[in-house]
Amino acid sequence: MGPHGGAHRVALRVAISLGVPLLLLFALDRLDLSVYASFGAFASLYGRFDPFRTRAVMQLEAGALQVAALLIGTGLALADAPTAARIGVVAVVAVGAIVVSNVRRWHPPGAIFAVFASGATASMPASDGALLRALVVGAASVAFTLLVTTAFAAARRGLAEGGPMPTRPLARGILLHATTVAVAAVASGTAALALVGSHWYWAMVAAVAAMSRPAAQDVLVRGSQRLVGTLGGVAVAAGLFALHLPPLATIAAALVAQAGAELFIGRNYAVALLFITPLALLMVQLAAPTDTDTLLLDRALDTAIGVVVATIIGLVASRWIFRPRAS
């Protein structure tokens, strides 16, 4: 368990960034749009402890990527694209996110949120006007996140802190990392579709999360923590679903889960997933209610598939692709 490091401030900021849009949608009786607001609010997760200007730029960039991912996923659903095509496009999103994340040195690194956003919306029914709703709600959520970030920085008199984010050119390592992530995303999504069914994107999320860093040891550690934490989180979610919470209570539970995730994400990934997993399941259930038993089982199975695929590809890539070149 790592040090606390002031995570309570981040947890409060993120909970506000997510909570206000969800409560507004509840008041408007449009919780069907909550998935767009939630994925836009994920921009608040970036630059946890960076100086204000660096964090704000990072959140703006990550927020733009999240909105683009929402539009891509929604477009796939509107076009009724074949599932194989959806998996392929989401894998392309993963590649783009990995490259941008590495070049711009985002924290947290990786493509997990963009894959989650594009995969989830690609898997949900979409009607006329869905693209506009995704754009407006997602962008508004990102804008509110930036407002909250600015307000917190102003309260701590930290608006003048920081400078432009450092950049670095594309390197062989970044391109190889993106390639292995693409392979893992396609393989995990395809395997999950064949073995489980509708929630194939959860396997892609698990694989991409495990491969947020290319080193084999990182993949093994993060993958095992992802699996153990998800299984525990599924048990927590099962308890919440058994309570048959009304929408407002579900939103409250989601905010508690989001805050809990931010309290532990920098300290122990497996513990954080005890909160992240219920949060993800509650988000899906808010936007598109479905059979909870199926939801829970799919989450566990898809995560296992994604972790196994990422582990195999990570080990192979570390042995044959990322080996240091002889001088």
ZALUM-713293 format. One record per residue (C-alpha): x, y, z. Coordinates in nm, 4 decimals, decimal comma, always signed. Example, Ala and Ser with C-alpha at 12.3 -4.5 7.8 and 13.67 -1.06 7.14 Angstrom:
% ZALUM-713293
      east     north        up
   +1,2300   -0,4500   +0,7800
   +1,3670   -0,1060   +0,7140
***
This chain:
% ZALUM-713293
      east     north        up
   +0,0000   +0,0000   +0,0000
   +0,1608   +0,3232   -0,1139
   +0,1509   +0,6585   +0,0679
   -0,1676   +0,8657   +0,0779
   -0,0128   +1,1702   -0,0871
   -0,3125   +1,4025   -0,0566
   -0,5420   +1,1752   -0,2575
   -0,8453   +1,3075   -0,0680
   -0,8262   +1,6353   -0,2623
   -0,8215   +1,4491   -0,5923
   -1,1103   +1,2263   -0,4803
   -1,3230   +1,5285   -0,3903
   -1,2465   +1,7073   -0,7171
   -1,3253   +1,4010   -0,9270
   -1,6446   +1,3231   -0,7339
   -1,7723   +1,6769   -0,7956
   -1,6779   +1,6580   -1,1646
   -1,8813   +1,3398   -1,2024
   -2,1591   +1,4059   -0,9514
   -2,2926   +1,7390   -1,0710
   -2,3530   +1,6281   -1,4340
   -2,5207   +1,3069   -1,3151
   -2,7451   +1,4928   -1,0719
   -2,8378   +1,7410   -1,3431
   -2,9325   +1,4591   -1,5795
   -3,1343   +1,2978   -1,3006
   -3,3224   +1,6239   -1,2498
   -3,3922   +1,6391   -1,6242
   -3,5009   +1,2728   -1,6272
   -3,2314   +1,1962   -1,8869
   -3,0154   +0,9384   -1,7154
   -2,9995   +0,7621   -2,0515
   -2,7361   +1,0272   -2,1321
   -2,5345   +0,9545   -1,8179
   -2,2808   +0,7445   -2,0048
   -2,1752   +1,0485   -2,2097
   -2,1448   +1,2661   -1,9005
   -1,9489   +0,9998   -1,7137
   -1,6954   +0,9453   -1,9878
   -1,6492   +1,3195   -2,0297
   -1,5904   +1,3528   -1,6554
   -1,3097   +1,0969   -1,6807
   -1,0944   +1,3864   -1,8010
   -1,0757   +1,4846   -1,4334
   -0,8647   +1,1748   -1,3662
   -0,5663   +1,3156   -1,5538
   -0,2792   +1,5101   -1,4018
   -0,3655   +1,4142   -1,0444
   -0,0768   +1,5961   -0,8785
   +0,0621   +1,8031   -1,1640
   +0,0771   +2,1832   -1,1365
   -0,2406   +2,3568   -1,2482
   -0,1446   +2,4613   -1,6000
   +0,0012   +2,1202   -1,6839
   -0,3054   +1,9472   -1,5387
   -0,5495   +2,1753   -1,7202
   -0,3833   +2,1200   -2,0592
   -0,3695   +1,7455   -1,9971
   -0,7367   +1,7334   -1,9007
   -0,8354   +1,9393   -2,2041
   -0,6458   +1,7050   -2,4355
   -0,7738   +1,3908   -2,2641
   -1,1259   +1,5326   -2,2636
   -1,1074   +1,5982   -2,6375
   -0,9983   +1,2385   -2,6894
   -1,2847   +1,1141   -2,4715
   -1,5410   +1,3089   -2,6725
   -1,3887   +1,1780   -2,9957
   -1,4091   +0,8233   -2,8575
   -1,7755   +0,8782   -2,7678
   -1,8514   +0,9995   -3,1187
   -1,6671   +0,7072   -3,2777
   -1,8461   +0,4495   -3,0640
   -2,1840   +0,6136   -3,1134
   -2,1246   +0,6341   -3,4869
   -2,0516   +0,2611   -3,4986
   -2,3761   +0,1898   -3,3124
   -2,5764   +0,4190   -3,5414
   -2,4287   +0,2528   -3,8486
   -2,5103   -0,0897   -3,7032
   -2,1579   -0,1919   -3,7927
   -2,0666   -0,5616   -3,7671
   -1,9231   -0,6468   -3,4274
   -1,5909   -0,7441   -3,5832
   -1,5682   -0,3956   -3,7335
   -1,6497   -0,2385   -3,3957
   -1,3712   -0,4358   -3,2312
   -1,1288   -0,3282   -3,5029
   -1,2200   +0,0394   -3,4752
   -1,1951   +0,0350   -3,0954
   -0,8495   -0,1203   -3,1342
   -0,7544   +0,1705   -3,3617
   -0,8784   +0,4086   -3,0912
   -0,6517   +0,2251   -2,8462
   -0,3525   +0,2737   -3,0756
   -0,4200   +0,6446   -3,1131
   -0,4668   +0,6896   -2,7410
   -0,1453   +0,5011   -2,6601
   +0,0555   +0,7147   -2,9008
   -0,0895   +1,0439   -2,7766
   -0,0563   +0,9377   -2,4132
   +0,3114   +0,8546   -2,4592
   +0,3985   +1,1571   -2,6690
   +0,2207   +1,4000   -2,4372
   +0,3263   +1,2140   -2,1222
   -0,0205   +1,1858   -1,9795
   -0,0783   +1,0578   -1,6317
   -0,2352   +0,8078   -1,5999
   -0,0768   +0,6604   -1,9128
   -0,2446   +0,4270   -2,1548
   -0,5678   +0,4008   -2,3502
   -0,8086   +0,2509   -2,0968
   -1,0596   +0,5378   -2,0810
   -1,0759   +0,5928   -2,4574
   -1,1263   +0,2194   -2,5140
   -1,3946   +0,2080   -2,2452
   -1,5766   +0,5087   -2,3939
   -1,5674   +0,3914   -2,7551
   -1,6396   +0,0265   -2,6724
   -1,9290   +0,0970   -2,4370
   -2,1048   +0,3379   -2,6731
   -2,0433   +0,1073   -2,9702
   -2,2248   -0,1673   -2,7764
   -2,5289   +0,0386   -2,6767
   -2,8361   +0,1108   -2,8899
   -2,8265   +0,4519   -3,0582
   -3,1062   +0,6515   -3,2178
   -3,1265   +0,9582   -3,4407
   -2,9565   +1,2555   -3,2787
   -2,7277   +1,0361   -3,0680
   -2,4117   +1,1890   -3,2159
   -2,5235   +1,5391   -3,1261
   -2,6218   +1,4289   -2,7738
   -2,2861   +1,2563   -2,7265
   -2,1032   +1,5682   -2,8430
   -2,3009   +1,8164   -2,6334
   -2,3182   +1,6154   -2,3119
   -1,9627   +1,4831   -2,3355
   -1,8123   +1,8241   -2,4149
   -2,0175   +1,9946   -2,1439
   -1,8938   +1,7392   -1,8925
   -1,5330   +1,8020   -1,9949
   -1,5871   +2,1778   -1,9669
   -1,7311   +2,1372   -1,6178
   -1,4330   +1,9220   -1,5209
   -1,1983   +2,2031   -1,6274
   -1,4052   +2,4517   -1,4286
   -1,3788   +2,2350   -1,1166
   -1,0041   +2,1908   -1,1681
   -0,9622   +2,5671   -1,2000
   -1,1746   +2,6357   -0,8929
   -0,9730   +2,3932   -0,6800
   -0,6457   +2,5434   -0,8003
   -0,7719   +2,8966   -0,7315
   -0,8801   +2,7956   -0,3811
   -0,5268   +2,6731   -0,3167
   -0,3787   +2,9775   -0,4946
   -0,2041   +2,7547   -0,7442
   -0,3238   +2,9065   -1,0723
   +0,0231   +3,0329   -1,1592
   +0,1920   +2,6966   -1,1081
   +0,3442   +2,4924   -1,3859
   +0,4286   +2,5415   -1,7485
   +0,3688   +2,3851   -2,0876
   +0,3628   +2,0068   -2,0943
   +0,6840   +1,8487   -2,2248
   +0,6605   +1,6631   -2,5517
   +0,8793   +1,4042   -2,7143
   +0,8965   +1,2742   -3,0710
   +0,7590   +0,9387   -3,1708
   +1,0118   +0,6697   -3,0913
   +1,0475   +0,3049   -3,1836
   +0,9376   +0,2025   -2,8324
   +0,6124   +0,3992   -2,8567
   +0,5230   +0,2501   -3,1929
   +0,6006   -0,1018   -3,0745
   +0,3942   -0,0430   -2,7606
   +0,1024   +0,0745   -2,9728
   +0,1349   -0,2289   -3,1978
   +0,1277   -0,4779   -2,9098
   -0,1703   -0,2984   -2,7580
   -0,3540   -0,3195   -3,0912
   -0,2885   -0,6930   -3,1131
   -0,3990   -0,7469   -2,7529
   -0,7127   -0,5366   -2,8034
   -0,8232   -0,7219   -3,1170
   -0,7392   -1,0643   -2,9752
   -0,9129   -1,0043   -2,6420
   -1,2220   -0,8469   -2,7997
   -1,2543   -1,1298   -3,0517
   -1,2067   -1,3987   -2,7857
   -1,4610   -1,2329   -2,5557
   -1,7139   -1,2039   -2,8375
   -1,6750   -1,5725   -2,9200
   -1,6725   -1,6997   -2,5617
   -1,8957   -1,4555   -2,3714
   -2,0933   -1,2234   -2,5971
   -2,2223   -0,8697   -2,5769
   -1,9762   -0,7057   -2,3360
   -1,6677   -0,7845   -2,5465
   -1,5265   -0,4363   -2,4871
   -1,4627   -0,5180   -2,1200
   -1,2023   -0,7718   -2,2278
   -1,0406   -0,5015   -2,4422
   -1,0415   -0,2620   -2,1480
   -0,8760   -0,5244   -1,9263
   -0,6109   -0,6043   -2,1868
   -0,5311   -0,2388   -2,2542
   -0,5194   -0,1634   -1,8802
   -0,2735   -0,4466   -1,8202
   -0,0544   -0,3206   -2,1061
   -0,0496   +0,0460   -2,0091
   +0,3266   -0,0086   -1,9755
   +0,4958   -0,2538   -2,2123
   +0,7427   -0,4269   -1,9764
   +0,6499   -0,7904   -1,9048
   +0,6789   -0,7444   -1,5291
   +0,4424   -0,4454   -1,5405
   +0,1919   -0,6457   -1,7473
   +0,2064   -0,9379   -1,5037
   +0,1666   -0,7215   -1,1946
   -0,1024   -0,4957   -1,3348
   -0,2874   -0,7823   -1,4995
   -0,2983   -0,9927   -1,1836
   -0,4090   -0,6933   -0,9779
   -0,6748   -0,6167   -1,2397
   -0,8136   -0,9696   -1,2195
   -0,8110   -1,0015   -0,8402
   -0,9492   -0,6517   -0,7870
   -1,2216   -0,6978   -1,0479
   -1,3416   -1,0235   -0,8949
   -1,3650   -0,8532   -0,5558
   -1,5362   -0,5548   -0,7161
   -1,7907   -0,7824   -0,8830
   -1,8815   -0,9145   -0,5383
   -1,9252   -0,5579   -0,4115
   -2,1415   -0,4721   -0,7149
   -2,3525   -0,7835   -0,6577
   -2,4269   -0,6592   -0,3073
   -2,5266   -0,3180   -0,4388
   -2,7504   -0,4645   -0,7086
   -2,9185   -0,6853   -0,4486
   -3,0358   -0,3677   -0,2729
   -3,2331   -0,2598   -0,5840
   -3,1280   +0,1007   -0,5339
   -3,3388   +0,3777   -0,6891
   -3,1617   +0,6037   -0,9428
   -3,0639   +0,8758   -0,6970
   -2,9161   +0,6234   -0,4555
   -2,7356   +0,4582   -0,7464
   -2,5778   +0,7923   -0,8337
   -2,4723   +0,8355   -0,4711
   -2,3165   +0,4880   -0,4695
   -2,1338   +0,5672   -0,7955
   -1,9895   +0,8866   -0,6459
   -1,8712   +0,7017   -0,3354
   -1,7116   +0,4414   -0,5618
   -1,5435   +0,7104   -0,7731
   -1,4038   +0,8834   -0,4654
   -1,2862   +0,5520   -0,3231
   -1,1132   +0,4653   -0,6481
   -0,9205   +0,7925   -0,6425
   -0,8203   +0,7406   -0,2793
   -0,6507   +0,4112   -0,3651
   -0,5577   +0,4185   -0,7347
   -0,2126   +0,5574   -0,6583
   -0,1628   +0,3301   -0,3592
   -0,2770   -0,0161   -0,4698
   -0,4402   -0,0932   -0,8041
   -0,6187   -0,4072   -0,6838
   -0,7793   -0,2239   -0,3912
   -0,8830   +0,0598   -0,6219
   -1,0623   -0,1911   -0,8440
   -1,2884   -0,2827   -0,5545
   -1,4357   +0,0627   -0,6222
   -1,3714   +0,0960   -0,9960
   -1,5594   -0,2216   -1,0858
   -1,8861   -0,1287   -0,9090
   -1,8555   +0,2207   -1,0564
   -1,8297   +0,0848   -1,4113
   -2,1213   -0,1529   -1,3601
   -2,3392   +0,1153   -1,2016
   -2,2653   +0,3483   -1,4939
   -2,3758   +0,0857   -1,7447
   -2,6860   +0,0061   -1,5432
   -2,7822   +0,3730   -1,5121
   -2,7630   +0,4350   -1,8861
   -2,8977   +0,1033   -2,0168
   -3,0502   -0,1219   -1,7484
   -3,0020   -0,4935   -1,8110
   -3,0035   -0,8240   -1,6250
   -2,7607   -0,7800   -1,3372
   -2,6586   -1,1459   -1,3140
   -2,5493   -1,1412   -1,6763
   -2,3718   -0,8099   -1,6228
   -2,1739   -0,9426   -1,3268
   -2,0792   -1,2700   -1,4933
   -1,9747   -1,0980   -1,8154
   -1,7563   -0,8541   -1,6253
   -1,5705   -1,1324   -1,4475
   -1,5275   -1,3527   -1,7553
   -1,4339   -1,0712   -1,9932
   -1,1765   -0,9360   -1,7501
   -1,0189   -1,2798   -1,7157
   -1,0023   -1,3125   -2,0938
   -0,8439   -0,9695   -2,1330
   -0,5852   -1,0315   -1,8626
   -0,4865   -1,3726   -2,0025
   -0,4519   -1,2340   -2,3549
   -0,2506   -0,9335   -2,2364
   -0,0217   -1,1543   -2,0284
   +0,0552   -1,3853   -2,3203
   +0,1143   -1,1021   -2,5644
   +0,3124   -0,9049   -2,3071
   +0,5452   -1,1980   -2,2418
   +0,5920   -1,2688   -2,6123
   +0,6515   -0,9015   -2,6907
   +0,8996   -0,8650   -2,4072
   +1,0903   -1,1707   -2,5279
   +1,0936   -1,1026   -2,9007
   +1,0071   -0,7349   -2,9615
   +1,1221   -0,5224   -2,6694
   +1,4558   -0,6982   -2,6228
   +1,7447   -0,4488   -2,6097
   +1,9358   -0,4364   -2,9346
   +2,2927   -0,5604   -2,9274
   +2,5418   -0,2795   -2,9608
***
